[in-house]
Amino acid sequence: MKPFAYVRPGSVDEAVRAGASDPTARYLGGGTNLVDLMKLGVESPGLLIDVSRLPLDQVSRTEDGGLRIGAAVRNSDLAAHPDVRGGYPVLTQALLSGASGQLRNTATTGGNLLQRTRCPYFQDVSKPCNKRSPGSGCPAREGVHRDLAVLGHSPDCVATNPSDMAVALAALDATVLLHGPEGERTVPVTGFHRLPGDNPDQDTVIRPGELITEVVLPPPPAGAFSLYRKARDRASYAFALASVAAVVSVHDGRVEHAALAFGGLAHRPWRAAAAEDVLRGGPATEDAFARAVDAELAAARPLRDNGFKVDLARRLAVGALAELTSQATAV
């Protein structure tokens, strides 16, 4: 047994003060990832700060027609919220494709963004891992890496981000509100998670003591349709081999708005900027979609056993864009 202290703060400020007081402190929401990692010995916090009962569990409209999502909102509640189902179906679909119903009933919005990779070497403390122990090496590069990164990886890490929700949030241009010892700041979801570089132990840009308090969605683009598609080894309870979140509007046969993000391919949700540049203003045809996606995936650098993920992601994205175009032209 590894002893740790436990506190249940009564306010966000109190939680942040506790978080800043101990570099080994961890915030506890639903615990669906953190507690598992503690059992494995990957995480060994000296202090657990239970933020699950702070008043951060509401979804509300912003003045401009967007949404504010409290960090403690449960994944199941968020997926079922009428404003999310009506205005942001890609987010509902992403949430419902992740984990199991029991886990979604417990997992929180903030915790989902902070979940760690499922790379087997990271989760096995008997193996070296630069993410867990900087400088120890990355055996996944030459070992078991079928499920791991093809985009944005480095010699030090080929892990992937496991979140479905974060991929949808990236395509929706969401922002994350952080409360820390120095006050509040906002970070775009697309910049919240890091690529590994030479310090893969840092998953995000979050600073010591900072607490996620909410996620903000802008209003849905006028006339846009959205969806999330995920490929995995089995139909449920599995992480993505590849996934795509797409938000598209089409007018007179041409793409007016395009936002595309991939999951399962990189250390963070991968916003497909190159593909979007090709799509915008172009014809809404499958050939054009394929050219756009190819422009993005040209940067892929697959390893020995995961090259199939590039073609898988291509098929998912082109299919999703074609489906959204059919929805848009049917209206």
PATIKOL-382540 format. One line per 5 residues: number of its first residue (from 1); their letters; for each residue y, x, z of N, C-alpha, C, CB. Coordinates in steps of 0.02 Angstrom, whole numbers, plus 50000, padded with zeros to 5 digits. Glycine has a CB too. Layout:
REM residues N
NUM	a	Y,X,Z,Y,X,Z,Y,X,Z,Y,X,Z; ... $
//
This chain:
REM residues 331
1	mkpfa	49940,50042,50000,50000,50000,50000,50062,50044,50000,50000,49953,50061; 50111,50025,49959,50175,50059,49958,50227,50012,49989,50195,50082,49886; 50253,50028,50046,50300,49982,50079,50366,49978,50041,50313,50005,50151; 50398,49920,50045,50464,49911,50015,50502,49860,50057,50460,49889,49941; 50568,49864,50054,50610,49815,50088,50623,49756,50042,50677,49848,50109 $
6	yvrpg	50639,49699,50073,50650,49637,50036,50711,49602,50064,50588,49590,50039; 50757,49582,50020,50815,49543,50041,50825,49485,49994,50879,49587,50043; 50854,49431,50020,50871,49373,49979,50946,49360,49987,50828,49310,50000; 50987,49388,49943,51059,49382,49950,51082,49310,49939,51095,49428,49901; 51140,49294,49968,51167,49227,49962,51217,49219,49907,51198,49206,50026 $
11	svdea	51236,49274,49873,51285,49271,49820,51273,49328,49770,51358,49274,49848; 51304,49322,49712,51299,49374,49662,51329,49439,49688,51333,49353,49597; 51387,49434,49720,51419,49494,49747,51375,49529,49798,51487,49476,49779; 51343,49490,49841,51299,49519,49891,51239,49552,49858,51275,49465,49941; 51213,49521,49806,51156,49550,49769,51176,49617,49738,51131,49502,49716 $
16	vraga	51234,49619,49707,51257,49680,49674,51269,49736,49724,51321,49667,49634; 51297,49719,49781,51307,49770,49833,51239,49799,49855,51344,49741,49894; 51190,49756,49863,51124,49780,49881,51093,49823,49826,51077,49721,49898; 51102,49802,49763,51075,49839,49707,51107,49908,49699,51084,49800,49644; 51171,49912,49714,51207,49976,49708,51191,50023,49766,51281,49964,49704 $
21	sdpta	51164,49996,49820,51153,50037,49880,51089,50079,49877,51149,49993,49940; 51045,50063,49830,50980,50098,49828,50960,50108,49755,50925,50057,49866; 50955,50170,49732,50937,50182,49662,50867,50158,49644,50943,50256,49646; 50824,50145,49694,50757,50119,49680,50754,50043,49683,50707,50150,49728; 50810,50010,49695,50810,49937,49702,50795,49904,49635,50879,49913,49729 $
26	rylgg	50762,49847,49639,50749,49806,49580,50764,49733,49597,50675,49814,49556; 50794,49698,49548,50807,49627,49556,50743,49588,49539,50866,49604,49511; 50728,49539,49580,50668,49498,49571,50688,49427,49552,50625,49498,49635; 50667,49406,49492,50678,49337,49471,50613,49299,49475,50707,49334,49399; 50581,49288,49417,50515,49257,49418,50460,49305,49437,50500,49227,49351 $
31	gtnlv	50471,49370,49425,50422,49421,49444,50363,49426,49397,50398,49407,49511; 50365,49392,49339,50306,49391,49296,50291,49458,49264,50316,49339,49242; 50340,49503,49260,50328,49570,49234,50333,49622,49290,50378,49586,49179; 50385,49617,49331,50395,49667,49383,50337,49671,49432,50459,49652,49421; 50313,49614,49455,50258,49615,49504,50195,49644,49473,50244,49543,49529 $
36	dlmkl	50181,49629,49410,50123,49660,49377,50130,49735,49375,50116,49632,49305; 50190,49760,49359,50200,49832,49356,50195,49865,49424,50268,49848,49325; 50215,49829,49476,50206,49855,49544,50132,49861,49561,50241,49809,49596; 50092,49812,49541,50020,49814,49554,49988,49872,49517,49987,49748,49533; 50014,49888,49458,49986,49943,49419,50010,50011,49443,50003,49935,49346 $
41	gvesp	50061,50012,49484,50090,50075,49507,50142,50103,49461,50037,50124,49517; 50160,50066,49409,50212,50088,49362,50281,50083,49394,50210,50047,49297; 50293,50029,49430,50355,50019,49467,50339,50024,49542,50388,49951,49450; 50383,50059,49578,50374,50064,49651,50443,50060,49684,50337,50130,49671; 50475,50003,49680,50543,49996,49709,50542,50004,49784,50573,49928,49690 $
46	gllid	50595,50034,49810,50603,50037,49883,50634,49975,49910,50645,50097,49902; 50666,49936,49866,50700,49874,49887,50693,49822,49833,50775,49888,49903; 50669,49763,49852,50668,49705,49807,50723,49658,49827,50598,49670,49809; 50764,49640,49778,50821,49594,49790,50805,49529,49754,50889,49625,49765; 50788,49478,49793,50767,49414,49765,50827,49373,49744,50724,49375,49816 $
51	vsrlp	50839,49369,49678,50896,49333,49652,50876,49265,49624,50931,49374,49598; 50814,49244,49636,50789,49183,49605,50822,49120,49630,50715,49178,49617; 50854,49123,49690,50885,49063,49718,50961,49064,49713,50865,49054,49790; 50988,49113,49678,51061,49112,49666,51078,49056,49617,51085,49181,49638; 51139,49030,49620,51158,48974,49577,51170,48996,49504,51220,48940,49604 $
56	ldqvs	51117,49020,49472,51122,49045,49404,51071,49010,49359,51111,49121,49402; 51056,48947,49376,51002,48911,49342,51026,48852,49301,50951,48888,49392; 51087,48856,49275,51115,48800,49237,51126,48819,49164,51180,48776,49269; 51121,48769,49120,51141,48776,49050,51200,48730,49039,51082,48759,49001; 51255,48757,49013,51315,48716,49003,51349,48735,48938,51363,48724,49062 $
61	rtedg	51388,48688,48913,51425,48700,48851,51488,48741,48865,51444,48634,48818; 51505,48785,48817,51568,48821,48820,51622,48779,48787,51562,48891,48786; 51685,48799,48796,51740,48760,48768,51739,48758,48692,51806,48790,48791; 51711,48810,48660,51710,48811,48587,51647,48781,48557,51719,48881,48562; 51603,48753,48600,51543,48720,48575,51481,48762,48578,51554,48699,48506 $
66	glrig	51485,48821,48610,51425,48862,48620,51390,48843,48684,51443,48936,48621; 51347,48887,48708,51309,48874,48769,51313,48933,48817,51236,48857,48753; 51316,48917,48881,51308,48967,48934,51240,48955,48966,51365,48963,48987; 51200,49008,48970,51132,49002,48997,51129,49047,49058,51078,49022,48944; 51119,49018,49117,51114,49057,49177,51053,49102,49177,51112,49012,49238 $
71	aavrn	51060,49160,49208,51006,49209,49207,50943,49185,49241,51029,49273,49239; 50949,49136,49287,50891,49111,49323,50860,49049,49291,50910,49095,49394; 50885,49028,49233,50855,48971,49198,50784,48990,49176,50898,48951,49135; 50737,48948,49193,50667,48962,49176,50656,48953,49101,50620,48915,49215; 50611,48992,49073,50598,48989,49001,50577,48920,48978,50544,49040,48983 $
76	sdlaa	50536,48886,49017,50514,48818,48998,50573,48770,48996,50461,48792,49046; 50616,48774,49046,50675,48730,49049,50722,48744,48991,50711,48738,49115; 50730,48807,48975,50775,48825,48920,50747,48800,48853,50786,48901,48917; 50683,48808,48843,50652,48786,48780,50658,48711,48771,50579,48807,48778; 50655,48673,48826,50657,48600,48823,50727,48571,48826,50616,48572,48878 $
81	hpdvr	50777,48612,48838,50845,48586,48847,50869,48554,48781,50894,48642,48869; 50896,48493,48784,50915,48459,48722,50967,48496,48680,50940,48390,48738; 51013,48531,48713,51064,48568,48675,51034,48628,48639,51120,48591,48720; 50981,48656,48667,50947,48712,48635,50903,48686,48578,50905,48752,48686; 50865,48634,48591,50822,48606,48539,50863,48580,48480,50779,48549,48568 $
86	ggypv	50921,48551,48494,50961,48523,48441,51002,48574,48402,51007,48472,48468; 51033,48622,48438,51078,48669,48405,51049,48737,48390,51137,48678,48447; 50996,48755,48427,50968,48822,48420,50891,48819,48419,50993,48868,48478; 50862,48784,48370,50789,48777,48369,50752,48843,48367,50768,48735,48310; 50782,48895,48337,50750,48960,48335,50736,48986,48406,50793,49010,48297 $
91	ltqal	50779,48971,48453,50770,48994,48522,50713,48955,48556,50835,48986,48562; 50712,48890,48546,50656,48850,48573,50589,48875,48546,50665,48775,48557; 50586,48886,48481,50523,48908,48450,50502,48977,48476,50530,48911,48373; 50550,49022,48485,50534,49088,48510,50507,49084,48582,50596,49134,48508; 50540,49045,48623,50518,49039,48692,50447,49009,48697,50567,48995,48732 $
96	lsgas	50434,48958,48657,50369,48925,48661,50313,48967,48630,50372,48858,48625; 50331,49018,48593,50279,49062,48564,50260,49118,48612,50303,49091,48498; 50295,49124,48668,50283,49179,48714,50241,49158,48774,50348,49208,48737; 50196,49201,48795,50159,49194,48858,50120,49128,48860,50206,49199,48917; 50112,49101,48920,50077,49038,48931,50125,48989,48964,50013,49048,48975 $
101	gqlrn	50105,48926,48966,50148,48876,48998,50162,48893,49071,50116,48808,48994; 50112,48918,49106,50122,48936,49177,50173,48992,49184,50055,48956,49208; 50169,49043,49142,50217,49098,49145,50287,49075,49126,50194,49155,49101; 50291,49032,49075,50357,49008,49054,50390,48966,49109,50352,48967,48989; 50349,48934,49150,50376,48895,49205,50407,48940,49259,50322,48852,49236 $
106	tattg	50389,49003,49259,50413,49050,49311,50463,49101,49284,50354,49086,49341; 50451,49125,49224,50493,49178,49195,50565,49153,49185,50464,49202,49128; 50613,49199,49194,50683,49181,49189,50716,49214,49128,50720,49203,49252; 50774,49189,49111,50812,49215,49054,50829,49289,49064,50876,49174,49043; 50856,49305,49122,50874,49374,49136,50813,49420,49138,50912,49379,49200 $
111	gnllq	50760,49397,49170,50699,49436,49174,50667,49448,49107,50650,49403,49220; 50670,49398,49064,50642,49405,48997,50675,49463,48960,50650,49339,48957; 50741,49468,48966,50778,49522,48933,50760,49590,48961,50852,49510,48939; 50738,49593,49023,50725,49656,49056,50652,49675,49058,50752,49654,49126; 50608,49635,49028,50536,49652,49031,50523,49718,48996,50494,49596,49001 $
116	rtrcp	50473,49754,49021,50457,49819,48995,50403,49815,48941,50433,49865,49051; 50396,49869,48904,50348,49871,48849,50276,49861,48874,50354,49937,48812; 50234,49837,48828,50163,49830,48844,50123,49888,48814,50136,49764,48818; 50154,49943,48796,50118,50001,48772,50065,50021,48824,50167,50061,48759; 50002,50030,48803,49949,50043,48852,49958,50109,48890,49882,50045,48817 $
121	yfqdv	49992,50156,48860,50002,50220,48895,50056,50213,48949,50022,50275,48845; 50105,50171,48937,50156,50157,48988,50125,50123,49048,50213,50114,48958; 50079,50078,49036,50050,50038,49090,49993,50073,49127,50025,49973,49063; 49972,50131,49103,49917,50168,49134,49944,50231,49166,49861,50185,49081; 49950,50231,49232,49981,50288,49267,49938,50351,49265,49995,50269,49338 $
126	skpcn	49876,50346,49241,49834,50405,49234,49849,50443,49169,49761,50386,49237; 49891,50414,49126,49908,50444,49062,49981,50467,49062,49895,50394,49004; 49997,50520,49024,50068,50539,49018,50107,50486,48979,50074,50607,48983; 50171,50481,48992,50214,50434,48956,50287,50452,48969,50201,50360,48979; 50324,50468,48916,50395,50486,48923,50437,50430,48951,50423,50509,48857 $
131	krspg	50417,50369,48938,50455,50312,48963,50447,50305,49039,50433,50247,48928; 50387,50319,49062,50374,50314,49134,50390,50379,49171,50302,50295,49146; 50376,50435,49139,50387,50501,49169,50417,50548,49116,50320,50531,49197; 50484,50549,49111,50517,50587,49057,50492,50659,49053,50592,50587,49068; 50478,50681,48991,50455,50748,48980,50380,50758,48981,50485,50793,49029 $
136	sgcpa	50342,50704,48997,50270,50711,49003,50234,50704,48936,50243,50660,49051; 50268,50676,48886,50238,50670,48820,50227,50598,48799,50173,50706,48818; 50210,50589,48735,50196,50522,48708,50128,50524,48673,50253,50499,48658; 50074,50512,48709,50007,50514,48678,49996,50458,48628,49955,50510,48732; 50038,50406,48628,50029,50351,48581,50038,50373,48509,50078,50295,48598 $
141	regvh	50078,50423,48497,50091,50445,48428,50026,50465,48392,50141,50503,48427; 49983,50499,48427,49920,50520,48397,49861,50478,48422,49907,50593,48412; 49874,50434,48470,49821,50394,48500,49821,50323,48475,49827,50395,48574; 49821,50276,48522,49818,50205,48505,49889,50179,48494,49783,50164,48562; 49906,50165,48431,49974,50143,48416,49976,50086,48365,50015,50202,48389 $
146	rdlav	49920,50053,48356,49917,49998,48307,49971,49946,48319,49849,49964,48309; 49986,49930,48382,50033,49878,48398,50105,49903,48405,50013,49844,48463; 50116,49967,48394,50180,49997,48414,50229,50004,48356,50167,50065,48445; 50283,50041,48366,50343,50037,48324,50334,50068,48255,50400,50071,48359; 50368,50038,48207,50374,50066,48140,50447,50078,48122,50341,50020,48088 $
151	lghsp	50493,50053,48162,50565,50062,48150,50598,50092,48213,50599,49994,48132; 50642,50140,48202,50685,50164,48256,50651,50205,48309,50717,50108,48288; 50588,50225,48299,50554,50263,48352,50574,50337,48348,50477,50256,48345; 50553,50375,48397,50571,50445,48401,50509,50486,48418,50627,50457,48453; 50512,50552,48414,50455,50593,48435,50435,50582,48508,50471,50666,48425 $
156	dcvat	50482,50555,48548,50469,50545,48619,50441,50477,48637,50531,50557,48658; 50444,50429,48591,50422,50361,48609,50414,50317,48547,50471,50329,48658; 50359,50281,48545,50347,50233,48490,50333,50163,48518,50287,50256,48446; 50357,50150,48579,50345,50085,48611,50386,50030,48576,50364,50089,48685; 50365,49968,48586,50400,49910,48560,50425,49865,48616,50356,49871,48512 $
161	npsdm	50478,49830,48603,50502,49779,48649,50459,49717,48643,50577,49762,48635; 50435,49688,48698,50388,49632,48693,50418,49562,48690,50343,49635,48751; 50485,49556,48696,50515,49490,48704,50518,49451,48639,50585,49497,48732; 50499,49388,48641,50512,49341,48586,50583,49313,48591,50460,49284,48586; 50602,49293,48651,50667,49263,48663,50724,49309,48639,50677,49248,48737 $
166	avala	50718,49374,48653,50773,49420,48635,50782,49426,48560,50759,49488,48665; 50728,49416,48522,50734,49419,48449,50776,49361,48424,50663,49419,48416; 50763,49301,48450,50803,49243,48432,50876,49252,48453,50774,49179,48464; 50886,49278,48514,50955,49289,48537,50992,49338,48493,50954,49313,48610; 50956,49389,48468,50988,49438,48424,51012,49405,48359,50940,49495,48408 $
171	aldat	50971,49360,48331,50991,49326,48270,51047,49276,48282,50931,49290,48240; 51054,49253,48344,51105,49204,48361,51171,49236,48384,51080,49158,48415; 51175,49302,48383,51236,49338,48405,51254,49322,48477,51294,49320,48359; 51204,49318,48520,51217,49304,48591,51248,49365,48624,51152,49285,48626; 51281,49353,48681,51307,49407,48723,51279,49399,48793,51386,49405,48724 $
176	vllhg	51274,49456,48828,51248,49458,48896,51305,49473,48944,51191,49511,48902; 51311,49432,48996,51362,49443,49046,51330,49480,49105,51395,49376,49070; 51360,49538,49122,51335,49580,49176,51385,49583,49232,51318,49650,49150; 51361,49578,49294,51404,49585,49353,51381,49647,49390,51401,49520,49399; 51426,49694,49400,51407,49756,49432,51459,49779,49483,51397,49810,49381 $
181	peger	51448,49838,49512,51495,49864,49562,51566,49872,49536,51470,49931,49587; 51574,49881,49471,51640,49889,49441,51667,49825,49412,51638,49942,49389; 51635,49769,49424,51658,49705,49399,51613,49678,49344,51728,49711,49373; 51640,49633,49304,51602,49601,49250,51615,49635,49183,51620,49526,49246; 51565,49633,49141,51573,49655,49071,51523,49617,49028,51563,49732,49064 $
186	tvpvt	51537,49614,48964,51492,49580,48917,51466,49631,48867,51529,49522,48881; 51404,49621,48847,51370,49665,48799,51336,49620,48748,51319,49713,48835; 51346,49633,48683,51307,49596,48633,51233,49607,48643,51327,49615,48562; 51193,49555,48634,51121,49562,48641,51095,49617,48593,51085,49496,48627; 51126,49622,48534,51104,49672,48485,51116,49743,48509,51139,49660,48419 $
191	gfhrl	51160,49751,48559,51173,49818,48586,51148,49826,48657,51245,49832,48584; 51113,49776,48683,51090,49778,48753,51029,49824,48761,51074,49708,48777; 50982,49818,48715,50923,49861,48717,50936,49924,48676,50860,49823,48690; 50907,49980,48698,50918,50044,48666,50859,50063,48621,50929,50098,48719; 50873,50105,48572,50820,50141,48538,50801,50200,48582,50842,50164,48466 $
196	pgdnp	50740,50227,48576,50716,50275,48625,50751,50342,48624,50644,50287,48616; 50767,50369,48564,50798,50435,48561,50758,50485,48601,50869,50432,48586; 50793,50527,48639,50758,50576,48681,50757,50556,48755,50790,50644,48674; 50779,50495,48770,50771,50470,48840,50745,50398,48839,50839,50474,48878; 50682,50389,48820,50654,50322,48814,50644,50286,48880,50588,50325,48779 $
201	dqdtv	50654,50321,48937,50648,50288,49001,50703,50238,49012,50647,50339,49057; 50756,50241,48973,50812,50194,48978,50803,50139,48925,50881,50230,48970; 50779,50082,48946,50766,50027,48900,50830,49994,48875,50722,49975,48933; 50879,49989,48919,50940,49951,48904,51002,49992,48923,50939,49885,48943; 51060,49963,48909,51123,49995,48927,51148,49972,48995,51177,49980,48874 $
206	irpge	51106,49935,49031,51126,49910,49097,51138,49969,49144,51071,49862,49127; 51190,49964,49185,51209,50017,49230,51181,50005,49300,51286,50024,49234; 51176,50059,49341,51148,50050,49408,51183,49995,49447,51152,50116,49447; 51144,49950,49475,51171,49896,49516,51191,49834,49478,51229,49920,49552; 51195,49839,49411,51217,49780,49373,51163,49726,49372,51236,49801,49302 $
211	litev	51187,49664,49373,51144,49606,49373,51163,49562,49314,51149,49566,49439; 51114,49540,49274,51127,49491,49222,51141,49424,49256,51066,49485,49172; 51198,49394,49239,51214,49329,49269,51209,49272,49218,51284,49331,49298; 51221,49286,49154,51213,49233,49104,51210,49262,49034,51269,49182,49109; 51186,49221,48989,51185,49237,48918,51227,49183,48883,51111,49239,48889 $
216	vlppp	51271,49203,48838,51316,49157,48804,51299,49154,48730,51390,49176,48815; 51290,49094,48704,51278,49083,48633,51341,49056,48600,51219,49035,48622; 51361,49083,48543,51417,49054,48506,51396,48987,48476,51442,49102,48451; 51443,48948,48452,51424,48885,48419,51379,48900,48359,51487,48846,48396; 51332,48855,48344,51289,48866,48285,51332,48867,48222,51235,48811,48280 $
221	pagaf	51316,48912,48174,51353,48912,48111,51348,48844,48076,51327,48968,48065; 51403,48823,48047,51404,48757,48014,51352,48754,47958,51474,48742,47985; 51312,48702,47961,51262,48691,47908,51203,48737,47908,51295,48695,47843; 51195,48776,47962,51141,48825,47963,51076,48795,47990,51161,48886,48006; 51020,48821,47965,50954,48805,47990,50923,48868,48018,50909,48774,47933 $
226	slyrk	50879,48860,48066,50850,48920,48097,50777,48909,48115,50890,48939,48160; 50739,48965,48118,50670,48961,48141,50646,49030,48164,50624,48934,48085; 50590,49028,48200,50558,49089,48225,50486,49087,48203,50563,49095,48302; 50462,49143,48176,50392,49149,48155,50363,49213,48186,50387,49151,48077; 50300,49207,48208,50268,49262,48245,50196,49271,48221,50269,49248,48321 $
231	ardra	50177,49333,48207,50108,49349,48190,50077,49389,48248,50104,49390,48124; 50017,49370,48268,49984,49402,48324,49909,49400,48314,50004,49368,48391; 49873,49436,48356,49801,49442,48346,49763,49378,48364,49775,49498,48388; 49791,49337,48408,49760,49273,48424,49815,49221,48430,49717,49278,48490; 49796,49158,48431,49845,49104,48423,49889,49093,48484,49809,49041,48407 $
236	syafa	49870,49119,48542,49912,49109,48601,49904,49167,48649,49894,49043,48635; 49952,49172,48695,49949,49223,48748,49946,49294,48721,49889,49210,48793; 49978,49307,48664,49977,49374,48635,50047,49393,48613,49928,49376,48575; 50061,49458,48619,50125,49484,48597,50126,49492,48522,50141,49551,48632; 50186,49495,48494,50194,49496,48421,50172,49563,48391,50266,49481,48402 $
241	lasva	50132,49560,48339,50125,49617,48295,50188,49625,48253,50062,49610,48249; 50214,49568,48232,50279,49564,48199,50305,49493,48207,50274,49584,48123; 50370,49486,48212,50399,49419,48215,50467,49422,48182,50406,49394,48289; 50494,49363,48166,50560,49360,48134,50597,49298,48158,50553,49359,48057; 50660,49307,48172,50706,49252,48187,50758,49250,48131,50740,49260,48257 $
246	avvsv	50767,49191,48102,50813,49185,48046,50859,49126,48055,50774,49178,47980; 50922,49137,48038,50973,49084,48039,51008,49087,47972,51025,49093,48100; 51004,49032,47933,51028,49034,47864,51063,48969,47846,50969,49045,47815; 51117,48975,47808,51147,48916,47776,51152,48930,47701,51218,48900,47806; 51141,48878,47662,51140,48883,47589,51186,48831,47559,51067,48875,47561 $
251	hdgrv	51226,48850,47510,51270,48803,47475,51268,48818,47401,51343,48807,47503; 51256,48766,47361,51253,48773,47288,51207,48829,47266,51323,48785,47260; 51149,48833,47300,51099,48881,47280,51112,48952,47300,51091,48878,47208; 51163,48964,47341,51178,49032,47363,51181,49034,47439,51245,49056,47332; 51166,49092,47466,51164,49102,47538,51234,49113,47564,51118,49161,47557 $
256	ehaal	51257,49068,47608,51323,49075,47638,51321,49115,47702,51353,49007,47651; 51273,49099,47745,51266,49134,47809,51194,49157,47816,51286,49088,47870; 51185,49219,47839,51118,49246,47849,51117,49291,47910,51093,49284,47787; 51074,49276,47957,51061,49319,48015,50986,49326,48022,51095,49290,48080; 50963,49387,48026,50891,49401,48026,50877,49454,48079,50867,49423,47956 $
261	afggl	50826,49442,48119,50805,49492,48170,50729,49495,48172,50835,49475,48240; 50703,49555,48180,50631,49566,48184,50611,49582,48256,50609,49622,48137; 50552,49560,48275,50521,49579,48338,50455,49614,48325,50510,49518,48383; 50431,49651,48374,50368,49685,48369,50368,49748,48328,50318,49640,48342; 50427,49768,48302,50430,49826,48257,50466,49886,48287,50465,49806,48194 $
266	ahrpw	50503,49876,48342,50545,49930,48367,50553,49926,48442,50613,49928,48333; 50586,49974,48470,50600,49980,48542,50647,49925,48565,50629,50048,48558; 50680,49892,48518,50725,49837,48534,50718,49784,48479,50799,49860,48541; 50741,49723,48492,50744,49674,48437,50785,49705,48380,50775,49606,48461; 50760,49701,48319,50789,49738,48263,50830,49691,48220,50734,49771,48221 $
271	raaaa	50896,49694,48227,50941,49654,48185,50943,49684,48115,51013,49649,48215; 50926,49644,48066,50917,49669,47997,50982,49668,47958,50863,49627,47961; 51027,49713,47974,51094,49714,47943,51091,49727,47869,51138,49766,47977; 51047,49773,47848,51043,49789,47777,51019,49728,47737,50996,49848,47765; 50970,49693,47763,50946,49632,47729,51000,49579,47726,50884,49604,47765 $
276	edvlr	51037,49571,47780,51090,49521,47781,51144,49535,47729,51122,49517,47851; 51161,49599,47721,51212,49618,47671,51189,49598,47601,51226,49693,47674; 51125,49606,47587,51100,49587,47521,51097,49511,47513,51030,49618,47510; 51079,49477,47567,51071,49404,47563,51136,49367,47553,51038,49379,47626; 51188,49386,47590,51250,49347,47590,51282,49345,47520,51299,49377,47639 $
281	ggpat	51293,49284,47497,51323,49274,47432,51275,49277,47374,51376,49324,47421; 51213,49295,47389,51163,49301,47337,51125,49237,47325,51115,49356,47353; 51083,49236,47274,51045,49175,47260,50992,49162,47313,51011,49180,47191; 50981,49099,47327,50931,49080,47378,50863,49072,47344,50952,49014,47414; 50835,49128,47322,50770,49128,47288,50723,49177,47323,50779,49146,47213 $
286	edafa	50658,49166,47314,50610,49210,47347,50616,49282,47322,50540,49184,47335; 50632,49292,47258,50640,49360,47232,50698,49394,47268,50652,49358,47156; 50753,49358,47276,50811,49386,47311,50795,49400,47384,50871,49339,47305; 50757,49355,47415,50738,49366,47485,50694,49429,47491,50699,49305,47512; 50648,49438,47445,50604,49496,47447,50645,49561,47439,50551,49492,47392 $
291	ravda	50694,49560,47393,50735,49620,47384,50774,49636,47448,50784,49611,47325; 50800,49584,47480,50839,49594,47541,50796,49623,47597,50871,49528,47564; 50737,49594,47607,50693,49617,47660,50669,49688,47645,50633,49570,47669; 50655,49703,47582,50633,49771,47564,50688,49821,47579,50614,49773,47490; 50751,49801,47569,50807,49847,47584,50808,49865,47658,50873,49815,47563 $
296	elaaa	50788,49818,47700,50786,49831,47772,50726,49874,47791,50785,49766,47812; 50668,49854,47766,50606,49887,47787,50596,49955,47753,50548,49843,47772; 50640,49974,47708,50637,50041,47678,50645,50095,47731,50691,50049,47624; 50676,50077,47788,50685,50125,47842,50624,50133,47886,50743,50104,47885; 50572,50093,47875,50512,50096,47917,50476,50164,47910,50463,50040,47898 $
301	rplrd	50451,50188,47965,50413,50250,47967,50348,50237,48007,50455,50309,48000; 50300,50204,47975,50239,50187,48011,50199,50249,48028,50196,50140,47969; 50158,50242,48080,50113,50295,48101,50045,50285,48067,50106,50296,48178; 49996,50321,48089,49931,50321,48056,49900,50252,48049,49883,50365,48094; 49905,50211,48102,49867,50148,48104,49909,50085,48103,49824,50148,48163 $
306	ngfkv	49974,50089,48094,50014,50027,48098,50056,50013,48036,50059,50031,48157; 50039,50044,47980,50076,50030,47918,50071,49957,47896,50051,50074,47864; 50017,49923,47916,50009,49852,47897,50066,49809,47923,49943,49826,47924; 50100,49832,47977,50153,49792,48007,50213,49784,47960,50176,49823,48072; 50224,49832,47916,50280,49828,47869,50269,49770,47821,50288,49894,47830 $
311	dlarr	50210,49766,47790,50196,49711,47744,50193,49645,47781,50129,49723,47707; 50167,49646,47842,50164,49584,47882,50234,49558,47896,50126,49597,47948; 50279,49602,47916,50348,49581,47930,50382,49556,47866,50388,49639,47960; 50368,49589,47811,50397,49568,47747,50376,49497,47730,50377,49616,47690; 50312,49483,47736,50286,49416,47719,50315,49363,47766,50209,49416,47721 $
316	lavga	50319,49380,47830,50347,49333,47878,50420,49316,47861,50344,49361,47949; 50460,49368,47847,50531,49357,47834,50544,49319,47770,50567,49424,47832; 50510,49339,47716,50520,49304,47652,50497,49231,47658,50481,49340,47595; 50442,49220,47693,50418,49151,47702,50466,49110,47744,50351,49151,47735; 50494,49141,47796,50541,49105,47839,50605,49087,47800,50559,49147,47901 $
321	laelt	50630,49134,47761,50691,49121,47722,50679,49066,47670,50715,49185,47688; 50620,49067,47639,50604,49015,47590,50599,48947,47623,50539,49032,47553; 50568,48945,47682,50561,48881,47718,50630,48853,47737,50518,48890,47780; 50673,48897,47761,50740,48874,47781,50780,48850,47720,50779,48930,47816; 50772,48883,47664,50806,48861,47603,50781,48791,47583,50794,48911,47546 $
326	sqata	50717,48779,47589,50691,48713,47573,50720,48660,47619,50614,48713,47578; 50727,48676,47683,50757,48629,47730,50830,48615,47712,50752,48656,47800; 50866,48669,47694,50937,48660,47678,50947,48619,47616,50970,48728,47671; 50907,48630,47564,50916,48594,47501,50890,48522,47504,50882,48631,47445; 50849,48508,47554,50821,48440,47561,50872,48393,47595,50756,48442,47602 $
331	v	50923,48420,47626,50972,48378,47662,51019,48344,47614,51012,48421,47712 $
//
